Amino acid sequence: MKKISISVMGEKFELELEDEFFEFVKEDLLKIQNPTPKELLFWVLQKNKEDFEKEKKIKTIVEKLEGLI
């Protein structure tokens, strides 16, 4: 477990994260510490687009698997 302190938009947070999850989100945590509103907006939209694309791929895979059954 990693204990970290992070400041986001002037508010300080103390987090305890599992090591693997910390490594997964480390870059994102650095990005959100001192963003401009524009950077924050684009970062959120980018994350949502990535999630959307992953869901589309998963849905396509599931549909193909269902067609095999």
C-alpha positions as CSV (number, residue, x, y, z in Angstrom):
1,M,0.0,0.0,0.0
2,K,1.1,3.5,-0.8
3,K,0.1,6.5,1.2
4,I,0.2,9.7,-0.8
5,S,-0.8,13.3,-0.3
6,I,-2.2,15.1,-3.3
7,S,-3.5,18.6,-3.8
8,V,-6.3,19.1,-6.3
9,M,-7.7,22.6,-7.0
10,G,-6.3,23.8,-3.7
11,E,-7.8,21.0,-1.6
12,K,-5.4,18.5,0.0
13,F,-6.2,14.7,0.0
14,E,-4.5,11.9,1.8
15,L,-4.9,8.6,-0.1
16,E,-4.0,5.0,0.5
17,L,-3.7,3.0,-2.7
18,E,-2.7,-0.5,-3.5
19,D,0.8,-0.6,-5.2
20,E,-0.5,-1.9,-8.5
21,F,-3.3,0.6,-8.7
22,F,-0.9,3.4,-7.7
23,E,1.3,2.5,-10.7
24,F,-1.7,2.5,-13.0
25,V,-2.9,6.0,-11.9
26,K,0.4,7.6,-11.0
27,E,0.6,9.8,-14.2
28,D,-3.0,10.8,-13.9
29,L,-2.4,11.9,-10.3
30,L,0.5,14.1,-11.4
31,K,-1.6,15.6,-14.2
32,I,-4.5,16.7,-11.9
33,Q,-2.5,18.4,-9.2
34,N,-2.2,21.9,-10.9
35,P,-4.3,21.9,-14.0
36,T,-5.7,24.8,-15.9
37,P,-9.4,24.6,-16.5
38,K,-8.7,23.8,-20.2
39,E,-6.2,21.0,-19.3
40,L,-8.7,19.5,-16.8
41,L,-11.5,19.6,-19.4
42,F,-9.4,17.9,-22.1
43,W,-8.1,15.4,-19.6
44,V,-11.6,14.4,-18.5
45,L,-12.8,14.2,-22.1
46,Q,-9.8,12.1,-23.1
47,K,-10.5,9.6,-20.3
48,N,-14.1,9.4,-21.2
49,K,-13.3,8.8,-24.9
50,E,-10.8,6.0,-23.9
51,D,-13.5,4.4,-21.7
52,F,-16.1,4.7,-24.5
53,E,-13.7,3.1,-27.0
54,K,-12.9,0.2,-24.6
55,E,-16.6,-0.4,-24.0
56,K,-17.3,-0.4,-27.8
57,K,-14.5,-3.0,-28.3
58,I,-15.8,-5.2,-25.4
59,K,-19.4,-5.0,-26.8
60,T,-18.1,-6.1,-30.2
61,I,-16.2,-9.0,-28.7
62,V,-19.2,-10.1,-26.6
63,E,-21.5,-10.0,-29.6
64,K,-19.0,-12.1,-31.6
65,L,-18.8,-14.6,-28.8
66,E,-22.6,-14.8,-28.5
67,G,-22.7,-15.5,-32.2
68,L,-20.5,-18.5,-31.7
69,I,-22.8,-20.0,-29.0
